[in-house]
Amino acid sequence: LSETVGQYDVTVNVFGGGNTGQAEAIRLGISRALCEINAEFRLALKPAGLLTRDARMVERKKPGQKKARKRFQFSKR
């Protein structure tokens, strides 16, 4: 998109999360770095969704339940 292949060397250390989450974090970091280098890259990266953070988080466990959505086994009698 920004036609900068081979112009920059990138070294990344990522901790936590899974493979997909780490890959998306690296993608977002590189996109943000490119925008800081040249603001014109933002016009190409924003519509492609490369500057958007995935806001999904783990739902918290509720009291009186086994997990976030799973309930304890219900016995009618």
N, C-alpha and C positions, 0 to 999 in steps of 0.2 A: 504493500500500500504506500509506504513512504519511500520506496526505492532506495533503501540504505543498506542493502545486503552487502556484507563484506567491508563496510566502512567502520564498524565498531566491534570491539572485543567485549564480550559479556561474561563475567564470572559471577555465579549465583550460589549462595548457601541458603537452603530452605529447610526449616524444621517444623515438625508437627503436621497433622492432617494426612490425607491419603495422596495417592499419585495424581488424581485429577485435580484436587484442591491445590496441590503444590504447583502443578503445571499452570493453572489459572492464575495463581499468585505471581508466578514468574512473568506470565504474559502481561498482566496488569502493570507490574513494575517496569518492564521494558517499555511499554506504551507510555507510561507517565514520564519516564526518563527522556524518551524521544520528544515529548511535548515540551519539556523544559529546555531541551537543546534548540528546538525550532518550533515556534507556536503554530506555524502553518501546517504541521503534521496533524494537529488536532482536527482540522477540517476533514481529513481522510479517516482518522482513527475513530472518531466519535460515531459516525453513522455505521461503522462496522461493528460497534459494540465492544471495542477493545479497551475503552476507558470506563466501563461499567463494572463495579464490584458486585459479585454474587452475594446478595444480602441474606440468603437463607442460613438460618442458624438451627442448632439442635433445640427442639422444644423441651422445656423443663419438665421434670417429673413432678406430678401433683400428689399431694398427700391423700392417703386412702386409696391409692391405685398402685399397681405393680410397676408401671412405667408411665410415659407421658400420655399415651392413649389406651394402653392395655389395662383392663380392670382385673381385680381379683375374681376368681371363679364364683359365680352366683348360683346359689342353691335355693330353689323355690320352696322346697319342703325340708 
